[in-house]
Amino acid sequence: MSRRFAGLDPHRGAATAGACLVAAWLGACSSLPAPVFHSLMPASTVTGPRVSAAGAVAWEVLPVTVPAQVDQPQWVVQSVDGSLAVLEQQRWIAPLSAEIGAAVAERLTQMVGAPAAASSVANGKQWRVRVEVQRFDAAPGRETRLEARWSLRSVVDGAPTLSCRGEFVQVVSGTGYLALAKGHQQGVAQLGDSIGRALKAMSAGQPATCEG
């Protein structure tokens, strides 16, 4: 079941809802299927070699911001005619901003290790990762698109160390919702990898460039 942002008729919608309530009272309305929940976290995590204490990095991912139109449990997808539809039965298991933040943090953990306490690092430096999602689109049978600004800030220096913008587009084959979920997972993983490579380089005192 979905509802569209384009071409809505509030009077007709109210009449339909009223008719359905009457039908439900009479036992004629069938119940909707249970919602299907999706996550941006990978189904299985491949752990890399443990980072030694000498190479530990203190980092944290700040709360992610997402556009208001997709900041809801239900999926928002783009139809062939360009209108947007809200899929009531396809939902994120957690708030979208939290899902993106957790998935990015997972990729950083794989690349640079779990975040260490700043007090345990030689120079006491802590890195803060800020992600601002600008687009989070899905077109069934075509693609998923993630556009985001992100930055790495050193708490010691107090100024933005690196600010970047990335676009991550995944071609989706098939029309199933699982294919869309996989495309979104891959896009967020690529975002996390871009941040992870920069974090790994800069924490080692090396230059880093924007990717994506």
C-alpha positions as CSV (number, residue, x, y, z in Angstrom):
1,M,0.0,0.0,0.0
2,S,1.3,3.5,-0.8
3,R,0.1,7.0,-0.8
4,R,1.3,9.6,-3.3
5,F,2.3,13.2,-2.8
6,A,1.0,14.2,-6.2
7,G,-2.7,14.2,-7.3
8,L,-4.3,13.7,-3.9
9,D,-8.0,14.4,-3.6
10,P,-8.7,15.1,0.1
11,H,-12.5,14.9,-0.3
12,R,-12.3,11.6,-2.1
13,G,-9.8,10.3,0.4
14,A,-12.1,11.2,3.3
15,A,-15.1,9.6,1.6
16,T,-13.0,6.5,0.9
17,A,-11.8,6.3,4.4
18,G,-15.3,6.8,5.7
19,A,-16.6,4.0,3.4
20,C,-13.9,1.7,4.6
21,L,-14.8,2.4,8.3
22,V,-18.4,1.5,7.6
23,A,-17.3,-1.6,5.7
24,A,-14.9,-2.5,8.5
25,W,-17.8,-2.2,11.0
26,L,-19.7,-4.6,8.8
27,G,-16.8,-6.9,8.6
28,A,-16.2,-6.4,4.9
29,C,-12.8,-4.7,5.0
30,S,-9.8,-7.1,4.8
31,S,-6.9,-6.3,7.1
32,L,-3.6,-5.0,5.7
33,P,-0.5,-7.2,5.7
34,A,2.0,-6.6,8.4
35,P,4.7,-4.0,7.6
36,V,8.1,-5.3,6.4
37,F,11.1,-3.8,8.2
38,H,14.5,-3.1,6.6
39,S,17.9,-2.0,7.9
40,L,20.9,-0.3,6.5
41,M,23.2,-2.5,8.6
42,P,24.7,-5.4,6.7
43,A,23.2,-8.8,7.3
44,S,26.6,-10.1,8.3
45,T,29.7,-8.3,9.4
46,V,33.2,-9.3,8.3
47,T,35.6,-8.3,10.9
48,G,39.2,-7.3,9.9
49,P,42.4,-7.5,11.9
50,R,42.2,-5.9,15.3
51,V,43.8,-2.5,15.5
52,S,46.7,-2.4,18.0
53,A,46.7,0.0,20.9
54,A,49.5,2.0,19.3
55,G,47.4,2.6,16.2
56,A,44.1,3.2,18.0
57,V,42.0,6.2,16.9
58,A,39.5,8.1,19.0
59,W,36.5,9.0,16.9
60,E,32.7,9.4,17.0
61,V,29.9,9.9,14.5
62,L,27.7,12.8,15.5
63,P,23.9,12.5,15.0
64,V,23.1,12.4,11.2
65,T,20.7,14.9,9.7
66,V,18.4,13.8,6.8
67,P,15.9,15.7,4.6
68,A,12.5,16.2,6.3
69,Q,10.6,14.5,3.4
70,V,12.3,11.1,4.1
71,D,12.6,11.5,7.8
72,Q,9.9,8.9,8.6
73,P,9.6,5.1,9.1
74,Q,7.9,4.5,5.8
75,W,9.9,4.3,2.6
76,V,9.6,7.2,0.1
77,V,10.2,6.2,-3.5
78,Q,10.1,7.9,-6.9
79,S,7.5,6.7,-9.4
80,V,8.1,6.6,-13.2
81,D,6.2,9.8,-13.6
82,G,8.4,11.6,-11.1
83,S,5.9,11.8,-8.3
84,L,6.7,10.5,-4.9
85,A,5.0,7.6,-3.1
86,V,5.1,6.6,0.5
87,L,5.1,2.9,1.0
88,E,3.2,2.2,4.1
89,Q,4.2,-1.5,4.3
90,Q,8.0,-1.0,3.7
91,R,9.6,0.6,6.7
92,W,13.0,1.2,8.4
93,I,13.6,-0.7,11.6
94,A,14.9,2.5,13.3
95,P,14.8,6.2,12.5
96,L,16.6,6.8,9.2
97,S,19.1,9.1,10.7
98,A,20.0,6.5,13.3
99,E,20.3,3.8,10.7
100,I,22.7,5.8,8.5
101,G,24.8,6.8,11.5
102,A,25.0,3.2,12.7
103,A,25.9,1.9,9.3
104,V,28.6,4.6,8.8
105,A,30.0,3.8,12.3
106,E,30.1,0.1,11.4
107,R,32.2,0.8,8.3
108,L,34.6,3.0,10.3
109,T,35.0,0.3,12.9
110,Q,36.0,-2.2,10.1
111,M,38.5,0.3,8.6
112,V,40.2,1.9,11.7
113,G,39.0,-0.2,14.6
114,A,36.4,0.5,17.3
115,P,36.6,4.0,18.6
116,A,39.2,4.3,21.4
117,A,38.9,6.7,24.4
118,A,40.8,9.9,23.7
119,S,42.7,9.5,27.0
120,S,44.2,6.2,25.7
121,V,45.6,7.8,22.5
122,A,49.1,9.3,22.6
123,N,48.1,12.8,21.5
124,G,44.7,12.7,23.0
125,K,43.2,13.7,19.7
126,Q,39.5,12.8,19.0
127,W,37.9,13.0,15.6
128,R,34.3,13.9,15.1
129,V,32.4,12.8,12.0
130,R,29.5,14.9,10.9
131,V,27.1,13.7,8.1
132,E,24.4,15.8,6.5
133,V,22.3,13.8,4.0
134,Q,20.9,16.0,1.2
135,R,19.2,13.3,-0.9
136,F,18.1,9.8,-0.1
137,D,16.1,8.6,-3.1
138,A,15.0,5.3,-4.5
139,A,13.5,4.5,-7.9
140,P,12.2,0.9,-8.0
141,G,13.8,-1.1,-10.8
142,R,16.3,1.7,-11.6
143,E,18.6,3.1,-8.8
144,T,19.1,4.3,-5.3
145,R,20.9,7.7,-4.7
146,L,22.6,9.1,-1.7
147,E,24.0,12.6,-1.7
148,A,25.6,13.9,1.5
149,R,28.0,16.4,2.9
150,W,30.4,15.1,5.5
151,S,33.3,16.5,7.5
152,L,36.1,15.4,9.8
153,R,36.8,17.7,12.7
154,S,39.7,17.5,15.2
155,V,38.6,18.3,18.7
156,V,42.1,19.4,19.5
157,D,42.3,21.9,16.7
158,G,38.6,22.9,17.0
159,A,38.3,23.7,13.2
160,P,37.0,21.6,10.3
161,T,39.9,19.5,9.0
162,L,38.2,18.2,5.9
163,S,34.8,18.9,4.4
164,C,33.5,16.9,1.5
165,R,30.4,16.2,-0.6
166,G,29.7,12.8,-2.1
167,E,27.2,11.2,-4.5
168,F,26.7,7.5,-4.3
169,V,24.4,5.9,-7.0
170,Q,23.6,2.2,-7.1
171,V,22.0,0.7,-10.2
172,V,19.2,-1.6,-9.0
173,S,18.2,-4.6,-11.1
174,G,14.8,-6.1,-10.4
175,T,11.7,-4.5,-8.9
176,G,11.7,-6.1,-5.5
177,Y,12.0,-4.1,-2.3
178,L,15.0,-6.2,-1.1
179,A,16.9,-5.0,-4.2
180,L,16.2,-1.4,-3.2
181,A,17.3,-2.1,0.4
182,K,20.5,-3.7,-0.9
183,G,21.2,-0.6,-3.0
184,H,20.7,1.7,-0.1
185,Q,23.0,-0.4,2.0
186,Q,25.7,-0.3,-0.6
187,G,25.4,3.5,-1.0
188,V,25.8,4.1,2.8
189,A,28.7,1.6,2.9
190,Q,30.5,3.6,0.1
191,L,29.9,6.8,2.1
192,G,31.4,5.2,5.2
193,D,34.4,3.9,3.2
194,S,35.1,7.4,1.9
195,I,35.0,8.8,5.4
196,G,37.0,5.8,6.7
197,R,39.9,6.3,4.2
198,A,40.1,10.0,5.1
199,L,40.0,9.3,8.8
200,K,42.7,6.6,8.6
201,A,45.0,8.9,6.6
202,M,44.5,12.0,8.7
203,S,44.9,10.3,12.0
204,A,48.2,9.0,10.7
205,G,49.3,12.6,9.8
206,Q,48.8,12.0,6.1
207,P,46.9,14.2,3.6
208,A,43.4,13.1,2.6
209,T,41.2,14.1,-0.3
210,C,37.5,14.0,-0.9
211,E,36.0,11.0,-2.7
212,G,32.6,10.1,-4.1
